[in-house]
Amino acid sequence: MDLFDHASQKEQAVLAPLAERMRPTSLSEYLGQEHLTGEGRFLRRVLESDQVPSLILWGPPGTGKTTLAQLIARSTGAAFETMSAVLAGVKDIRETVARAQDRWKLNRQRTLLFIDEIHRFNKSQQDALLPHVEKGTVTLIGATTENPSFEVNAALLSRCRVITLRGLEQEELIAVMRHAVADPRGLGGKVAVDDAALEFIADAAGGDARKALTALEAAAAYGRTAVDRKVAEEALQQKMLLYDKGGEEHYNVVSAFIKSMRGSDVDAALYWMTRMLEAGEDPVFIFRRMVIFASEDVGNADPRALGVAVDALRAFQLMGLPEGTLPLTQAVTYLALAPKSNAVIAAYAAVREAVTKEGALPVPMHLRNAPTKLMKSLGYGGGYKYPHNFEGNYVPEDYLPEALRSRCFYTPTRNGFEAELSERYEAIQQQLAARRTEREPGEDG
Ligand SMILES: Nc1ncnc2c1ncn2[C@@H]1O[C@H](COP(=O)(O)OP(=O)(O)OP(=O)(O)O)[C@@H](O)[C@H]1O
């Protein structure tokens, strides 16, 4: 059930953007795309027959791909699962398939799996999923803004029917906005928006219904009770100045968000997070930045941070908006207040430099693999000490190539959990140094 059953309507309105609140819940609200959903057309027939094949929905942003997948799931009574091709791992796919199998076994319910950015699906993800698409355990609906014949891999493409969505026409966008102006889920008739304003916004939206509704929402907030063309223009201009996706201000806001978290200013981080959301930023983009941040700026000072960021993203993908703003907020507050360390990125930079500068240094003899007698006789693997045979399951030993012996790449901070790692690291360094001074000269060639 809806997490926000107990939240007031006002709270819900604050949490979900207008475009989200107005997501069509039936085909009658789904405008345009007549070539697919009109009487006797492919999708309508599919929906009426209840036999949904796997599909790839190809179309520009904000033309209703996600919505269509949800409508198909709803009308066929299928469970709806969603996944991002960029972020889903093989484990996620297996878990989704297992849930689908359970649903089928327990109550003969089908599962529809919606995969956004399907053109970014890779071979291992595909291998994990395709057999189950073939068996019918899951019905796959992929969405892409790219031409699937070039961008989607062939094995996947051959198992799916490609459906092309069009950008919405001006009259269709106007109809979508009129509905949002009047509907209680939307502006509830409290704002009068004149025709010239609607036309202006529809032109600016370029076929994208989400853009149109986001602009309408900004105009309504700006004009309060009435929106004419001038108000709409000013509101859009202001919005563009505030956050122009792909423009300079966009990068400034993203940068301020990351820097606020890095600077442990939780309130500022929340502020910039919300600025991005309100401007229509894709929450997955914000999550991705946070997953990177968890490793780059928190790292081992609190290794749970990475888990918090990834779990929050998963939770968001299960919930969508508006509830998904909660795990987002939770993760931002956690990351902002977590102890900080950049030792992970610094270690990688240092070691990468060494590898590229020194080239392929030989593996020390005692560490080599010795699968044949000949190799053993050549000294491969000779003198290797198995740490578990020693007290405390540790023995001081050299593992780096000769030329890099005693080089340090990882410099742990003393923050949070990393302080513990730092202590262990120092203890190990001391034992190694002692061993090196003890060692007979020439012992290790
Ligand atoms: N055909 C449509 N009829 C009515 N409203 C629509 C339509 N298409 C999109 N919308 C509105 O736009 C919002 C975004 O649509 P949706 O998420 O389905 O687009 P999408 O094609 O999946 O976009 P993207 O490629 O950006 O993810 C919906 O919540 C809905 O309010």
PDBQT file of the ligand as one rigid body, heavy atoms in Angstrom, charges set to zero:
ROOT
HETATM    1  N1  LIG A 501       0.761   9.836 -23.628  1.00  0.00    +0.000 N 
HETATM    2  C1  LIG A 501       0.627  10.481 -22.470  1.00  0.00    +0.000 A 
HETATM    3  N2  LIG A 501      -0.581  10.903 -22.033  1.00  0.00    +0.000 NA
HETATM    4  C2  LIG A 501      -0.697  11.572 -20.875  1.00  0.00    +0.000 A 
HETATM    5  N3  LIG A 501       0.329  11.893 -20.067  1.00  0.00    +0.000 NA
HETATM    6  C3  LIG A 501       1.549  11.500 -20.449  1.00  0.00    +0.000 A 
HETATM    7  C4  LIG A 501       1.766  10.782 -21.657  1.00  0.00    +0.000 A 
HETATM    8  N4  LIG A 501       3.075  10.528 -21.775  1.00  0.00    +0.000 NA
HETATM    9  C5  LIG A 501       3.655  11.048 -20.710  1.00  0.00    +0.000 A 
HETATM   10  N5  LIG A 501       2.754  11.644 -19.898  1.00  0.00    +0.000 N 
HETATM   11  C6  LIG A 501       3.049  12.383 -18.654  1.00  0.00    +0.000 C 
HETATM   12  O1  LIG A 501       4.463  12.525 -18.570  1.00  0.00    +0.000 OA
HETATM   13  C7  LIG A 501       4.974  11.856 -17.422  1.00  0.00    +0.000 C 
HETATM   14  C8  LIG A 501       6.245  11.125 -17.810  1.00  0.00    +0.000 C 
HETATM   15  O2  LIG A 501       5.920  10.071 -18.699  1.00  0.00    +0.000 OA
HETATM   16  P1  LIG A 501       6.740   8.694 -18.741  1.00  0.00    +0.000 P 
HETATM   17  O3  LIG A 501       7.558   8.543 -17.496  1.00  0.00    +0.000 OA
HETATM   18  O4  LIG A 501       5.806   7.603 -19.072  1.00  0.00    +0.000 OA
HETATM   19  O5  LIG A 501       7.665   9.011 -19.964  1.00  0.00    +0.000 OA
HETATM   20  P2  LIG A 501       8.870   8.169 -20.559  1.00  0.00    +0.000 P 
HETATM   21  O6  LIG A 501       8.646   8.109 -22.027  1.00  0.00    +0.000 OA
HETATM   22  O7  LIG A 501       9.034   6.886 -19.816  1.00  0.00    +0.000 OA
HETATM   23  O8  LIG A 501      10.035   9.191 -20.264  1.00  0.00    +0.000 OA
HETATM   24  P3  LIG A 501      11.627   8.993 -20.091  1.00  0.00    +0.000 P 
HETATM   25  O9  LIG A 501      12.172   8.457 -21.380  1.00  0.00    +0.000 OA
HETATM   26  O10 LIG A 501      12.068  10.409 -19.827  1.00  0.00    +0.000 OA
HETATM   27  O11 LIG A 501      11.794   8.093 -18.906  1.00  0.00    +0.000 OA
HETATM   28  C9  LIG A 501       3.866  10.957 -16.927  1.00  0.00    +0.000 C 
HETATM   29  O12 LIG A 501       3.907  10.829 -15.523  1.00  0.00    +0.000 OA
HETATM   30  C10 LIG A 501       2.629  11.674 -17.392  1.00  0.00    +0.000 C 
HETATM   31  O13 LIG A 501       2.239  12.639 -16.441  1.00  0.00    +0.000 OA
ENDROOT
TORSDOF 0
